[in-house]
Amino acid sequence: MAEVNLRAIEKSDLAMIQRWRNSPNVVPYCRQYHPLSMADMEIWYATLSRDIDYNLVNNLFVVEYEDTPVGVGGLIRIDFRNRKGEISFYIGDAEKCTKEIIVPTLTSIVRFGLTTLNLFKVYFPCYAYNPYIKFYKEVMGVDYVAPMEYYWDGVYHDRIVLSSYGILD
């Protein structure tokens, strides 16, 4: 498996993350579909370290592949009472969206949630037209499909929720 590392997001990463997040390789697969300004990024970054009570976004990381930043991933909407969390994940550059990077990265995020955070369930909502879902399904199983939940490019699309439960082998 390829060498991936999840590291803390630094303020110096914001311009890179903004470029990735606003790219045509990422935006079509995000719930939040409008471009993000640097002011948006700075507000978001400030909440990463302040949100200690509900802990919604404290577990997001820069994904590095062979010591090079390639994306962002981690867990959001963490519900510690019910021991579940939602995966947020993308690779910034289309050339890096390969099975060799996606599968070990998603595996690392799932392991982090299930073992480090002691969650019982991690889930990953995706849209059916996402070309990388075939790689996601190598790590997680389909939990359910919500028909026609997301409007993009003039068409309603299904939302597929992938999940992992318990501890990975």
KEKE-3310 file (N, C-alpha, C; in steps of 0.2 Angstrom, whole numbers, plus 5000, padded with zeros to 4 digits):
npx = (5004:5002:5012:5004:5000:4992:4991:4991:4981:4988:4989:4996:4993:4981:4979:4982:4973:4961:4962:4962:4949:4940:4942:4938:4939:4935:4924:4911:4908:4905:4894:4893:4893:4897:4910:4924:4930:4946:4943:4932:4939:4948:4940:4934:4946:4949:4939:4943:4951:4944:4932:4929:4919:4908:4915:4915:4923:4936:4944:4950:4962:4977:4981:4995:5005:5018:5026:5021:5009:4992:4978:4963:4956:4946:4936:4920:4905:4904:4898:4899:4891:4883:4893:4898:4903:4905:4914:4924:4932:4944:4954:4965:4971:4967:4976:4981:4971:4970:4969:4979:4982:4970:4963:4972:4972:4959:4957:4965:4959:4947:4952:4957:4945:4938:4947:4956:4947:4938:4925:4910:4904:4908:4904:4901:4895:4891:4890:4881:4886:4900:4916:4925:4920:4920:4933:4931:4922:4930:4935:4924:4907:4891:4879:4866:4855:4850:4838:4838:4844:4852:4855:4863:4871:4860:4853:4845:4853:4857:4861:4873:4877:4891:4898:4907:4909:4913:4929:4942:4949)
npy = (4994:5011:5025:5035:5050:5058:5074:5088:5103:5118:5136:5141:5132:5136:5143:5133:5123:5130:5132:5119:5115:5124:5119:5112:5098:5095:5102:5098:5087:5090:5095:5108:5119:5132:5143:5146:5159:5167:5174:5166:5154:5157:5160:5147:5140:5146:5140:5127:5125:5131:5124:5115:5110:5104:5098:5097:5099:5096:5086:5086:5084:5088:5078:5069:5062:5052:5062:5074:5086:5081:5082:5083:5077:5068:5068:5074:5081:5074:5063:5059:5053:5043:5037:5039:5046:5057:5056:5067:5071:5073:5073:5084:5087:5082:5072:5065:5058:5043:5025:5020:5031:5035:5024:5019:5031:5034:5022:5025:5036:5030:5020:5029:5035:5024:5018:5027:5037:5029:5027:5019:5019:5025:5035:5039:5050:5051:5056:5048:5050:5052:5049:5042:5034:5020:5017:5021:5011:5000:5001:5004:4999:4999:5008:5014:5020:5036:5041:5053:5065:5076:5090:5093:5101:5102:5090:5078:5068:5052:5050:5041:5032:5027:5015:5010:4999:4995:4988:4988:4975)
npz = (5000:4997:5004:5014:5024:5037:5042:5053:5049:5044:5045:5034:5024:5019:5006:4997:5000:4997:4983:4979:4984:4977:4964:4948:4949:4962:4967:4961:4968:4981:4995:4998:4986:4981:4976:4987:4996:5002:5014:5018:5020:5030:5041:5042:5046:5058:5066:5067:5078:5089:5091:5102:5110:5104:5094:5079:5068:5071:5067:5054:5041:5032:5018:5015:5002:4999:5006:5000:4999:4995:4997:5007:5021:5034:5048:5051:5058:5070:5081:5097:5107:5100:5094:5080:5065:5051:5035:5027:5013:5000:4985:4979:4966:4949:4943:4954:4958:4960:4962:4969:4978:4983:4990:5001:5008:5011:5019:5030:5035:5039:5048:5058:5063:5068:5077:5084:5087:5093:5087:5082:5070:5054:5041:5024:5014:4997:4979:4966:4953:4955:4950:4957:4966:4964:4970:4983:4987:4988:5001:5009:5013:5005:5013:5012:4999:4994:4984:4971:4978:4976:4967:4952:4939:4931:4933:4944:4956:4964:4981:4988:5003:5010:5022:5037:5050:5067:5070:5058:5048)
capx = (5000:5006:5013:5000:5001:4987:4994:4987:4981:4992:4987:5000:4990:4974:4978:4982:4966:4956:4963:4959:4942:4937:4944:4932:4940:4932:4917:4905:4906:4904:4888:4894:4895:4899:4917:4926:4935:4951:4940:4929:4944:4951:4934:4934:4952:4948:4934:4946:4954:4940:4926:4931:4913:4904:4920:4912:4928:4943:4948:4952:4969:4980:4983:5001:5007:5025:5028:5018:5001:4988:4971:4961:4952:4945:4929:4916:4899:4906:4892:4902:4886:4881:4899:4898:4906:4905:4920:4925:4938:4945:4961:4965:4973:4964:4981:4982:4965:4971:4967:4985:4982:4963:4962:4976:4970:4952:4958:4968:4954:4942:4955:4957:4939:4936:4952:4959:4942:4933:4919:4907:4902:4910:4900:4904:4890:4894:4885:4882:4890:4907:4920:4930:4916:4923:4939:4928:4919:4935:4936:4918:4901:4885:4874:4860:4855:4844:4836:4838:4845:4857:4854:4870:4872:4853:4850:4845:4857:4856:4866:4875:4880:4895:4899:4911:4907:4917:4936:4944:4954)
capy = (5000:5018:5029:5041:5053:5063:5079:5094:5108:5124:5142:5141:5127:5138:5145:5127:5120:5134:5131:5112:5115:5127:5116:5107:5091:5094:5106:5094:5081:5093:5098:5115:5120:5138:5144:5148:5165:5167:5175:5160:5149:5160:5159:5140:5138:5148:5136:5121:5125:5133:5120:5110:5108:5099:5094:5096:5099:5096:5080:5086:5084:5088:5071:5069:5055:5052:5068:5079:5087:5080:5082:5085:5072:5067:5066:5079:5079:5068:5062:5054:5049:5038:5035:5039:5052:5058:5057:5072:5068:5074:5074:5091:5087:5076:5067:5061:5054:5036:5020:5020:5036:5035:5018:5019:5037:5032:5017:5028:5040:5025:5018:5034:5036:5018:5016:5032:5041:5024:5027:5013:5019:5030:5035:5044:5052:5052:5056:5042:5051:5053:5044:5039:5030:5013:5016:5021:5005:4995:5002:5004:4996:5003:5007:5015:5025:5040:5043:5060:5069:5081:5093:5096:5101:5101:5084:5076:5062:5049:5050:5034:5033:5021:5015:5005:4998:4991:4989:4985:4969)
capz = (5000:4996:5010:5016:5030:5039:5046:5055:5044:5046:5042:5028:5019:5017:4999:4993:5001:4994:4976:4978:4985:4971:4957:4945:4951:4968:4968:4959:4973:4988:4996:4997:4979:4979:4977:4994:4996:5007:5020:5020:5022:5037:5046:5043:5049:5065:5070:5068:5085:5094:5092:5107:5114:5099:5090:5072:5062:5074:5065:5047:5040:5025:5016:5011:4999:4998:5008:4996:5000:4989:4998:5013:5024:5041:5051:5053:5061:5075:5087:5102:5111:5096:5091:5073:5062:5044:5032:5022:5009:4993:4983:4976:4959:4946:4942:4960:4960:4958:4967:4974:4983:4987:4994:5007:5011:5014:5024:5035:5038:5042:5054:5063:5066:5072:5082:5088:5090:5096:5084:5080:5063:5050:5035:5018:5008:4990:4974:4962:4947:4957:4946:4962:4971:4964:4974:4990:4989:4990:5008:5013:5010:5004:5018:5009:4993:4994:4977:4969:4984:4975:4960:4950:4932:4928:4935:4951:4957:4970:4986:4991:5009:5012:5029:5040:5057:5071:5068:5052:5048)
cpx = (5004:5007:5009:5001:4995:4991:4990:4987:4984:4989:4990:4997:4983:4974:4978:4975:4961:4956:4960:4951:4938:4938:4938:4933:4936:4925:4911:4903:4905:4897:4888:4897:4897:4907:4919:4931:4940:4948:4936:4934:4947:4946:4934:4940:4952:4944:4938:4949:4950:4934:4927:4925:4910:4909:4918:4918:4935:4947:4948:4959:4971:4983:4990:5002:5014:5028:5026:5011:4997:4980:4970:4956:4951:4938:4926:4909:4899:4900:4895:4897:4884:4887:4899:4901:4906:4912:4919:4932:4938:4952:4961:4966:4970:4970:4983:4976:4966:4970:4973:4985:4975:4962:4966:4974:4964:4953:4961:4963:4949:4945:4955:4951:4937:4941:4954:4953:4937:4926:4916:4906:4905:4906:4902:4898:4893:4888:4886:4886:4898:4911:4924:4926:4918:4929:4936:4925:4924:4937:4930:4912:4896:4881:4867:4860:4849:4843:4836:4838:4849:4856:4861:4869:4865:4850:4850:4849:4856:4862:4867:4879:4884:4897:4904:4909:4912:4925:4938:4949:4961)
cpy = (5006:5021:5035:5043:5058:5068:5085:5099:5114:5130:5143:5137:5130:5140:5138:5124:5124:5133:5124:5112:5118:5124:5112:5100:5090:5096:5101:5089:5084:5095:5105:5117:5127:5139:5148:5154:5163:5169:5169:5155:5151:5159:5151:5137:5140:5143:5129:5120:5127:5129:5114:5107:5102:5095:5092:5095:5099:5090:5080:5087:5085:5080:5072:5062:5056:5059:5074:5080:5086:5081:5084:5079:5071:5066:5073:5077:5073:5068:5057:5050:5043:5034:5034:5046:5052:5059:5063:5071:5070:5074:5080:5091:5081:5070:5063:5057:5047:5031:5019:5025:5036:5030:5018:5026:5036:5027:5020:5032:5035:5023:5023:5035:5030:5016:5021:5036:5036:5025:5020:5013:5025:5030:5040:5045:5054:5053:5051:5044:5053:5047:5040:5034:5022:5012:5016:5014:4999:4995:5001:5001:5001:5002:5008:5020:5029:5043:5051:5065:5076:5084:5096:5096:5100:5095:5082:5069:5059:5050:5043:5035:5026:5021:5009:5005:4994:4993:4985:4979:4972)
cpz = (5000:5003:5010:5023:5031:5044:5048:5049:5047:5042:5035:5022:5016:5009:4995:4994:4997:4986:4975:4978:4980:4964:4954:4946:4958:4969:4966:4964:4980:4989:4995:4990:4977:4980:4984:4993:5002:5014:5023:5023:5029:5042:5048:5047:5057:5069:5071:5075:5090:5095:5096:5110:5110:5095:5083:5067:5065:5071:5057:5047:5033:5024:5012:5008:4997:5000:5004:4997:4994:4990:5005:5015:5031:5042:5053:5056:5066:5080:5092:5106:5107:5093:5084:5071:5054:5041:5027:5019:5002:4991:4978:4968:4955:4944:4948:4962:4957:4964:4972:4979:4987:4992:5001:5011:5015:5020:5030:5039:5042:5049:5060:5067:5070:5078:5087:5091:5094:5093:5082:5072:5060:5043:5030:5013:5002:4985:4969:4956:4949:4954:4951:4967:4970:4968:4981:4992:4990:4998:5012:5009:5009:5009:5016:5003:4994:4987:4976:4974:4982:4968:4958:4942:4928:4929:4942:4951:4964:4975:4989:4997:5010:5019:5031:5047:5060:5069:5062:5053:5047)
residu = (MET:ALA:GLU:VAL:ASN:LEU:ARG:ALA:ILE:GLU:LYS:SER:ASP:LEU:ALA:MET:ILE:GLN:ARG:TRP:ARG:ASN:SER:PRO:ASN:VAL:VAL:PRO:TYR:CYS:ARG:GLN:TYR:HIS:PRO:LEU:SER:MET:ALA:ASP:MET:GLU:ILE:TRP:TYR:ALA:THR:LEU:SER:ARG:ASP:ILE:ASP:TYR:ASN:LEU:VAL:ASN:ASN:LEU:PHE:VAL:VAL:GLU:TYR:GLU:ASP:THR:PRO:VAL:GLY:VAL:GLY:GLY:LEU:ILE:ARG:ILE:ASP:PHE:ARG:ASN:ARG:LYS:GLY:GLU:ILE:SER:PHE:TYR:ILE:GLY:ASP:ALA:GLU:LYS:CYS:THR:LYS:GLU:ILE:ILE:VAL:PRO:THR:LEU:THR:SER:ILE:VAL:ARG:PHE:GLY:LEU:THR:THR:LEU:ASN:LEU:PHE:LYS:VAL:TYR:PHE:PRO:CYS:TYR:ALA:TYR:ASN:PRO:TYR:ILE:LYS:PHE:TYR:LYS:GLU:VAL:MET:GLY:VAL:ASP:TYR:VAL:ALA:PRO:MET:GLU:TYR:TYR:TRP:ASP:GLY:VAL:TYR:HIS:ASP:ARG:ILE:VAL:LEU:SER:SER:TYR:GLY:ILE:LEU:ASP)
# end
